[in-house]
Amino acid sequence: MSVLPERREQIRSAHAAIILQVVAACQNIHLRAPLEENLRVAAANGWGDLVAVIRHILAGRREPGLLQELDEEDGIIIESILMGLQNPETLPKAGDPADPTLAAPGLASVILAARRGEPGALAWLGDMASQMQRASGDMARMGAALGPLSRNQYDRLKLERGMGPLGRSLLQSVLDALAKAEQQ
């Protein structure tokens, strides 16, 4: 399943800080110490494959083969780093917050694909739900809602239980995107 442009930009935005930090550390060895602490934390939180590839990049490797064996999200992050090293104008902007409205259409399309039983969509949705549930607050609750949504369960009161305003807004955006996609 190909990555939607909105999803790609959402991932780049969400991980802009690490992308920019790695590119800067590749260009200035004195910036590696602060990066190293972030890499230790990332590895401890389940991002071991990503951290291993970043370490290869810091050691000077730049070949596209680094993208092999990475999941979609890690691949987009590494691709952004490699592109940014070649052309800094391709880097995501620092401080640009991730736009949750970009996530809704992408989530809706994957939820619909999972309903149709597409293996790639089922795997991606499961991975995304797991990552979101490891987060706290609204993201964890939204991750928990992905399973019921993929099974065509729309009880909004159950889905939004415990969510704050931002979580409810994202849920509503996903429900709206699902309704729109189902009409097509």
Wavefront OBJ file of the C-alpha trace (Angstrom):
o trace
v 0.000 0.000 0.000
v 1.493 3.348 -0.984
v 1.855 6.179 1.487
v -0.587 9.025 1.015
v 1.129 12.432 0.597
v -0.792 13.786 3.601
v 0.404 10.894 5.759
v 3.996 11.352 4.585
v 3.918 15.027 5.560
v 2.253 14.202 8.874
v 5.096 11.798 9.687
v 7.735 14.324 8.621
v 6.092 17.020 10.749
v 5.717 14.770 13.764
v 9.396 13.789 13.626
v 10.848 17.100 12.403
v 12.895 17.578 15.573
v 14.848 14.319 15.239
v 15.228 14.720 11.463
v 16.705 18.192 11.904
v 18.860 17.118 14.844
v 20.393 14.204 12.910
v 21.142 16.370 9.861
v 22.744 19.022 12.083
v 24.811 16.380 13.931
v 26.055 14.993 10.601
v 27.285 18.451 9.692
v 28.721 19.372 13.118
v 30.306 16.702 15.320
v 29.831 18.909 18.417
v 26.059 18.414 18.138
v 26.275 14.642 18.509
v 26.302 14.519 22.314
v 22.788 15.967 22.722
v 21.568 13.736 19.887
v 23.056 10.677 21.562
v 20.802 11.081 24.605
v 17.734 11.344 22.365
v 18.820 8.217 20.488
v 19.198 6.268 23.749
v 15.678 7.288 24.783
v 14.273 6.422 21.339
v 15.909 2.983 21.382
v 14.531 2.317 24.866
v 11.051 3.214 23.600
v 11.012 0.677 20.779
v 12.662 2.644 17.965
v 15.759 0.397 17.843
v 15.704 -0.169 14.073
v 15.441 3.561 13.398
v 18.239 4.362 15.847
v 20.506 1.712 14.270
v 20.081 3.285 10.823
v 20.621 6.793 12.219
v 23.898 5.576 13.732
v 24.948 4.307 10.268
v 24.143 7.732 8.815
v 26.183 9.427 11.551
v 29.057 7.094 10.629
v 28.923 8.390 7.053
v 26.707 5.881 5.225
v 24.243 7.488 2.829
v 23.112 4.741 0.437
v 19.418 4.084 -0.266
v 19.872 0.514 1.015
v 19.558 1.939 4.514
v 15.801 2.085 3.899
v 15.496 -1.685 3.514
v 13.962 -3.550 6.424
v 12.401 -0.385 7.883
v 8.691 0.045 8.439
v 6.851 2.824 6.653
v 7.261 5.476 9.358
v 10.952 4.798 9.988
v 11.564 4.758 6.226
v 10.007 8.188 5.792
v 12.122 9.571 8.640
v 15.360 8.135 7.208
v 14.471 9.219 3.682
v 13.869 12.756 5.004
v 17.261 12.755 6.729
v 19.070 11.539 3.610
v 17.284 14.044 1.381
v 17.960 16.818 3.897
v 21.676 16.048 3.868
v 21.691 16.464 0.078
v 19.344 19.442 -0.067
v 18.474 21.319 3.159
v 15.463 22.904 1.441
v 13.699 19.515 1.599
v 13.839 19.411 5.413
v 10.665 19.855 7.449
v 10.447 23.194 9.202
v 11.434 23.357 12.852
v 8.607 24.014 15.239
v 5.850 23.193 12.767
v 3.386 21.223 14.871
v 1.917 18.083 13.370
v -1.474 18.884 11.903
v -4.001 16.311 13.151
v -6.418 17.205 10.346
v -3.918 15.665 7.910
v -4.131 12.360 9.759
v -7.896 11.884 9.440
v -8.155 11.108 5.689
v -5.168 8.782 5.860
v -6.521 6.948 8.890
v -9.944 6.672 7.257
v -8.508 5.166 4.076
v -6.519 2.589 6.050
v -9.539 1.758 8.239
v -11.624 1.143 5.110
v -8.870 -0.991 3.577
v -8.650 -2.995 6.823
v -12.415 -3.575 6.682
v -11.933 -5.046 3.214
v -9.339 -7.409 4.694
v -6.282 -5.994 2.943
v -3.316 -7.548 4.793
v -1.046 -4.490 4.496
v -3.757 -2.247 5.887
v -4.496 -4.615 8.771
v -0.813 -4.766 9.696
v -0.339 -0.999 9.375
v -3.437 -0.264 11.439
v -2.304 -2.655 14.160
v 1.155 -1.050 14.257
v -0.319 2.444 14.341
v -2.746 1.506 17.133
v 0.131 0.034 19.167
v 2.278 3.137 18.710
v -0.581 5.448 19.622
v -1.481 3.403 22.691
v 2.104 3.697 23.962
v 1.575 7.447 23.953
v -0.495 9.018 26.649
v -3.774 10.876 26.724
v -5.816 11.413 23.606
v -3.390 9.613 21.276
v -3.629 6.439 23.356
v -7.409 6.656 23.377
v -7.506 7.310 19.623
v -5.246 4.286 19.102
v -7.710 2.195 21.107
v -10.539 3.437 18.852
v -8.877 2.212 15.637
v -9.795 -1.437 16.266
v -13.513 -0.798 16.777
v -13.572 1.576 13.795
v -11.990 -1.110 11.599
v -14.798 -3.454 12.697
v -17.439 -0.892 11.664
v -18.294 0.053 15.265
v -19.301 3.695 15.419
v -20.598 4.211 18.971
v -19.122 7.666 19.360
v -19.760 7.825 23.116
v -17.716 4.665 23.648
v -15.010 5.715 21.197
v -14.465 9.154 22.720
v -14.633 8.056 26.366
v -11.837 9.793 28.271
v -10.753 11.972 25.349
v -10.142 15.666 25.685
v -11.242 18.275 23.132
v -8.342 17.613 20.751
v -8.933 13.856 20.792
v -12.656 14.294 20.196
v -11.864 16.658 17.335
v -9.512 14.114 15.714
v -12.078 11.352 16.205
v -14.759 13.505 14.589
v -12.421 14.259 11.677
v -11.808 10.535 11.183
v -15.543 9.773 11.388
v -16.260 12.542 8.853
v -13.547 11.240 6.518
v -14.931 7.700 6.844
v -18.448 8.892 6.029
v -17.164 10.808 3.006
v -15.103 7.871 1.750
v -18.018 5.425 2.211
v -20.253 7.632 0.023
v -17.821 7.469 -2.887
l 1 2 3 4 5 6 7 8 9 10 11 12 13 14 15 16 17 18 19 20 21 22 23 24 25 26 27 28 29 30 31 32 33 34 35 36 37 38 39 40 41 42 43 44 45 46 47 48 49 50 51 52 53 54 55 56 57 58 59 60 61 62 63 64 65 66 67 68 69 70 71 72 73 74 75 76 77 78 79 80 81 82 83 84 85 86 87 88 89 90 91 92 93 94 95 96 97 98 99 100 101 102 103 104 105 106 107 108 109 110 111 112 113 114 115 116 117 118 119 120 121 122 123 124 125 126 127 128 129 130 131 132 133 134 135 136 137 138 139 140 141 142 143 144 145 146 147 148 149 150 151 152 153 154 155 156 157 158 159 160 161 162 163 164 165 166 167 168 169 170 171 172 173 174 175 176 177 178 179 180 181 182 183 184
